[in-house]
Each structure stands twice: as C-alpha cells, then as structure tokens.
Amino acid sequence: ANNDRPAAAPIIKQGNERVIRARLADGRFFYFDDLKTKLSERTGALGQLTFQEGLGSYLDKSERLVMAARILCDSLRLEARLTVCLERTMELCKLDLVTNLVRELPELQGYVGSWYAAQEGQPPDVVAAIASHYCPRSHDDAIPEDTVGRFAAVIDKLDNLVGLFALGRRPSGSSDPYALRRQAQGLVDVLIDGLNTYPLNITALMELLLSQIQGRLEKRKGFDPHKTLADLRECLLARVRLKLQEAGITREIIDAVLSGSDALADIPDVLSRCQVLKKVIEAPGGLDLVRVGVRVGNILTGESPSAVDTQLFELPAEEDLWATFQKEVVSKWESRGQFKQPASSAEYMEMVQLLFQLTASIDVFFEKVMVNCPDAARRNNRHGMLMALNQYFSAIADFPKLQPLLP
C-alpha cells in the first residue's frame, strides 16, 4: 500500500475488501449464469472470437487442434482411452474463452473450462487436461502432471508458435510481445521432461499445422513457408540444446547428436544417444572409440562410394578390418542382410559394444593403408569399406563433431 502508518492500515484493508468483495460477487454471478449453457453449446460463439488476425477464429484453431490430435494419436498408436480423452480435450479446451467468467477474469482461462467440464460429467482425464494444457504458464510453473494434458499442451503451444511465426511475429532481441520464447521453452520442457517415452514427430506436426493455415497466408506479403519452418526449427532446437546442457550433456556431444538426424522428429532417440555417448566417453577406452570414429568420418566425403569388392584388397590390414567387421559387427547386428537403426538406449549400447571390437583393426588400417591412393579402383574400394563402418558410427552421432574431446 506504500503507507506504513498504523492508523492507515484498517482503512486500506477496508478499501481492498470492498473491491475484492465486488469482484467475487461478480464472479459468483457469472459462474452460475455460465452453468446454464454447456461448454459444447458455445461452439458458435467461439467462431466469433478472433484467434489472430490472418489466422481465423478460435473455432478454426480448435478444429486444427482436434485434427492434429487425431493424427498424433494414429501415428503414436496411443491406447483408446488416451485417444478419446485427447480429442475431447481439444474440442473443449478453448470454449471457456467465450464464457462470462473468463471475460471478467481472463487469468482463469483453462481453470474455468475445467470446472464447467467437471459439472457436465466429462471424464476426469479431460477435466484435468483442460486446465493443465496451458502449463507451464510461466517460467516458474511446472509442466502438466497428466499425460493427456501434456499432449494437449504440445499441440496447443506448437499451433501458437507455427501461426505467429508464419505471421512474421518472431521474437527478436529483447522484444517478444507474444511470449513465444516462453511457449517454445514450455513445449521443449514438456517433450523432454514429460513425454520422453513417446517418439512424437514435432517436425511432421509443424508441417501439418502450417499446411492448415497456409491457404490464408499465401497472399500475405513476406510469407515464406520454408523460412517459417526453418526459423521455428532453429528456435526450438536452441531450447533443446539448452535443456540438454542443463542435464549435464557437453556441447560436443549435443552437436554430434543433433547433427546426426532430425532431432525434432524423435526427442526420445536424441536423449538415448546423448546418454549413450556420455557413458562411452566416460568409460575406460571410450576415447579410443571416439578417435577411430572421428578418423573414419573425417576421411569420407559426400561423393564417397559404398561398394566393396574383396578382390581389390591389397594389404592384410584391409582384409583383417573387413573380416573383423563382418564377423564381430555385421553378423551380430544385421538381420536378413539389412542394417537396422537402434530403437532404444539398450540397442545403442549394444551397437557401441560391437564397435569397440573394431578399434584396434581400424587403427592398424589407417597406419598401414593409404586410403586416398592414386589407383581409383582401390581408393573407391577403401572408401566403400569406411562407408560401411561409418553407417554404424553415424547411426549414433556425427563423430567428427566429437574431435574437440580428444587429447
């Protein structure tokens, strides 16, 4: 109150109570008045509420959220209960924006919808998710505690980000009027801390959401769908990097893992590869594996051939490396003659253990064999050998990015 005189305290208290009492009375009136109309009956009013100029109404947004939820559930093959509750949440989660109580007290959005959904007898998972899908609401807030709310938060925040980036409202410097950085960080927090067992393809979801609004924006000056996606990817990946660093992953490991594949297509896979590489580097002899992986990756180019002809082997070191690779790695890893990408931390670690058995043979190979020899046929054959080896190294990470870790 900026007034420390004891005599003023009762008057200040009385004035505050008068204001609060009036606000609570209004809230009580609007609450019971709102209950006369079901949430699902407010859809028409949602069509009159603008989401963002150029992106249509909140009804348009809700339809995008429902569509994205259905496709996400199909792609992840979620159980029926989660699927039904997530789709229902997306149908209802924005309807409290057109209630009298939220118009009076906007900070209650989400909570109001949750209360009204509970009054209508909606499933508990839906009731919880309507409130939690806005989380984290601030830097100090936690991610949703419920799985349906976490999926709903990802879809909603990503739709906000895609739409506003497409409109050119990207944050710049200290300017971020739409709190997009906070939403991006919240999205990444939910993915890494809450949905790290689900291979949710954020890249595909971004492209899907953009395709739904692209028709509205094609005539808009400066709109570039490719730049929109590229800028949003950069924004999200910056937060993924920060999140991984806070988890104790070094910058070199993060660079190597994120360079190896589309990180936003499978966050759990990124986490698995980061943890496996961290264990490898900390293990006895781990840097020996890193060293040979770096040497193999550095000598190859985008034009390196992949064919291998054993008849062109000239030196024992070539024969030994190829025989060891076939016996200790290929025969134990490949099924039906095809390479398979690891699908879990355990499988990545299994692949690493197989590659450890090649370190000595790779060292001898580089000591005894001139890879880039003048003879084109032998040069191409040696590149083919290393390409076969590098398929395994690159499945884990871009090993040349780990070179700064070597003594």
N, C-alpha and C positions, 0 to 999 in steps of 0.2 A: 504493500500500500504506500510505500515511500513516506511513511509517517510513523515515527517511533514514540509519539506522545501517548502515554497510557490512557488518557482521557478520550482519545480519538478512537481507540480500538473497538468499543461497543458500537459506536456509530458506523464504523467501516463494516463491521460484522453484520450489522442490521441491513445495511445497503446491499451487501453481497447476497445475503439470504433472500432479499426481496427479488433480486434479479434471477437468482437460481430457482427460486420457487416458481416464478413465472415461466421460466424455461421448462421446468419439469412438468408443470401443468399443461403447457402446450404439447410437450412430448407425450404425455399420457393421453391427451385427447386424440392426437394424430395416430398413436398406436392402436387404440380401439377402433378408430374410424377406418384405418387401413385394413383391419381384420375383416371388414365387411366384404372385401374383394380379394379373391385368391390371387396368389402370385401368377399362376398360369393364365389368369384372365387379364393381365396387364400387358400382354404382348403387343397389342395395338398401340398403346401409349409409348412403348419402347421405340416403336417406329418413328415417333415424333421427336425423339431425343437425339440430337446430333452427337456422334462419336468424335469425329474430327472433320472439319471442312475438307471435302475432297475424298473422304473415306466412307461417307454414308452415315447411317444412323446406328444406334446401339442394337437395333434389331438385325441389321446387316452383320454387325460384329458377332452377335450371338449365333447367327446361322453359320458364320465361319468357325466359331469355336466348336459347335456341335459337329460340323463336318470334319474338322481336324481331329476331334476326339474319336470319331468312328474309325478314321483311317489309322490313327495311332494304335487303337485297340486291336485292329486287324493285323497290323504289322508286327506288334509285340505278342499277339495271340494271348491277350490277357484273359483271365478267367471271366466267366459270365457275370458274376456279381460285380466285379470291378468295372466291367464294360457298361453294364446297365446304370450303375451309380454315376460313373463319369459323364456319360451322355446326358443323364438327367440333371446333373450339376451344371453342365454347360448351358442347358436350356433355361435354368432358373437363376443362375448366379448374378445376372445383371438386372433382373426385374425389380429389385428393391430401389433402383435408381429413380423410378417413377412413383415411388410411394411418398406420401406427405411427410412421414417421419424423416426420411433421408433428405428430402428437400429442406427440412428445418434444421437437421443436424447431419450434414454431409459426412462428417468423420465416422458416422456409424454405418457407412455402406458395408455390405457384407454381413455384419452382425445382424442388421435388421432382417435381411433376407433369410438368414439362418433361423431367427426367431419365428418368422412367419412360416417358413417351411416346416418347422417342428410343430407348429399349431395345426398345419394341414395334414400332418401324419406322414411326411416324406421319410424315407429310410434314414437311419442315423448317420450313415456314411455321407449321404447327400447333405444333410443338415450341417455336419461338421465342415464339409468341403466348401460350402457356400461362404462361410465365414473365413476359412483359412486360406482360400485361393489367392487372397491379396497379400499374404505373408511371403517374405518378410516386408512389412510396411515401412520399415526404417532400418538404418544401419545397425541399430541395437536390437532389432526384433529377430526372432528365431524363424526358421523355415516351418512350413506346415508339419504337424505331427502325424497327420493321416495320409495314407497313400493316395487316395482319391484327390485330396486337396493338393498334394504335390504335383500330380499330373495336371490338374486344373490350373495350378499356378504357372507351370511351364508353358502351357498352351496360351493362357491369357497374356502373360508377360511377353512371350515371343510375338504374339499378334500385335501388341502395342509397339514393340520395337520395329517390326517389319513395316507397319503402317507409317510410323513417324519418320523412320529413315527414308522410306520411299517419298515422303513429302519434303525431304531435304531438311528435316528438323534435327539433324545430327548434333550432338554436343560438341562444343569447340572451346578450347581453353577453359576458362572458369565458368563459361555460360552453358547451363543445362536446365533450361526452364521446365522441361517435361520430365526431369529426373530420370533420364534414360540410362545414365550410368548406374544409378541405384537399381533400376529394374534389371539391367544386364547382370549386375553382381548378384542380385537375388535369384535370377534364373540359374546362373552357374552354381550358386550355393545349393540350390535345390537338387540340381543334377548330380553334383559330387557328394553332397552330404546325405541326400535323401533318396535318390533314385539310382545309386551306383551299382545296382544289380540288374538294371534294365538297359539293354542296348538301344536306347532311344536315339533315332537319327534326326538330330536337330537340323542338319543341312537340308534333308528332304522336307522337313516340316516348314522351314523357312521358304523354300521354293514353292511349296503348296500354298501357303498363306499369301505369298506375293502374287501368285497366279490368280487368286480370288479378287484382288484389288487392282490388278494391272490394267484391266479394261477401263477403270475410272481415271487412271493417271496417264494413259498413253499420250493424250493431247496436252498434258501439262508440261510447260517449258522446263527443261532441265532434268526431266525424269529419265533415268537410265537404270533398268532393272539389274543389269550386270554390276554396275557400280554400287547399287543399293545393297545387293547381296555381299559384295566384296567388302564394303565398309562395315556392314553388320558382323560379318565373319571376323574381321580384324578386331572389332570392339569386344566380341565375345571371347576370342582367343586370348586377348590381353588379360582378361579376367581369369581365364583358365590357367594361364601362366602364373599369375599372382597367387591363385589358390594353391597350386602345386608347390610353389616356393614356400608358402606358409606351412605346408605339410612336411617340409624338410627335404624336398627334392631339389637337387642342384640345377643351376641354369643349363649346364651342358646336357644333363640327362633330359630335361624338358625340351630343349632344342632338338635333340636327336629323336625323341619320341614323336614330337609334333611334326617334324619334317618327314616322318616315315609314312604317314597316312592322313586321311581326313579326320582330325581329332573330334570334330563336332558330329561325326557320323556314328561314333561309338565311344562315349566317355568311359564306360567300364573297361574297355580294352586299353584305353590310354592309361588309366590308373594301374591296370595289371602290368603293363610294360614298364612303367616308371618304377614300380616297386621291385620288379624282377631285375631291372638294370641296377638299381640301388644295391640290391643284395649281391649281384655279380661283382660290382666294383669294390664292395667291402669285403668280399670273400678272398681267402688266400689264392693267389694266382689269377684273380679276376682281371687285373690289368693286362695280363698276358693275352687273354681272350679279346679284350678291347683293342689291344695293339694289332693283332692279326686282322681283326675286323676292320680296323681303320685302313690297314695296308691294302686289303682286298678292295674295299670301297674306293679308295683314292686312285687306284690304277685304272679302274674301269671308266668308260665314257658312255654317253648316250648312244653311241654307234657300235659299242662292243657286241660282237655276235654271240650267240648262245649255243651253237652246235659244237659237239665234241666228237672227235674221231680218234679212238685209241691207237689206230695205226700210225698216227702222226706223232705219237710220243717219242721223244728222242733221248731223254735223260731219265735215270732211275728216280729222281725226285718227282718228276711228273707222274710216273707210274705209281709211286708209293702214295702220293697225295690222293690221286683219283681212286686207287684201290681202298684206301682207308676211308675216304668219304663215302664210297658206295657201301662198304661193309658196316661202318660204325654209325652212319647218319641216314643215308637213303633207305637202306633195307629195314631200319628200325622205325623210320618215321613215315615214309610214304606208303600209302595203301593203294593197291590196284595201279601202281605206277604213277600216281598223281600226288603232287605236293598239296598239303592241307595247311591252312592257316591256323595257328593255335587259337583256341577259343576260351582259354582261362589262364589264370596265373600258374596253375599246376602244369598245364601244357607248355607254356612259355618256359618254365623252369626245366621241364623235360628236354625241350629243344636246346636250351643252353648247355645242359649236361652233355648232350651229344656233341655239340660244337667244341666243348672243352677238349675232347679227344683228338681234335684236328690241329691244335695249336703248334705242336712240335713239327708235324708234317708241313704246315703252311710256312713256318719259319725256315725249314730246310729248302722248301720250294723257292722262296724268294732269295735265299743265299746262293743256290746252285743254278737257277734258271733265269735267263733273260726273257722276261715276258714280252717286251716290245722288240723282238728280234727282227732283223731285216727280212727274213723269209715270211711272206704274208700268210701263207697257209698255217705255218706253225704259230705265228703271232695270233692269228684268229682263233686257233685251237686252244691256246693258252688263255685267251680272254674268255672263251667259252667255258673252260673249267672254272675260272674265277666267277663267272656269271652264275654258274650252278651253285657255287658256295655262297655267293652273295644273296641268293634268293632266301637263304636261311637267315643270314645276318640282318638283311633289310626287313624281314618279317618282324623282327624285334624292334629295330630302330635304324636310323641313318648313322651308322657307326663313325664315319668321318667327323661328325659333329662332336664326338667324344674325344677328339685328339688333344684338346687343351688339358685333359685329365692325366695324360701320360707324362711320366717323369722325363 
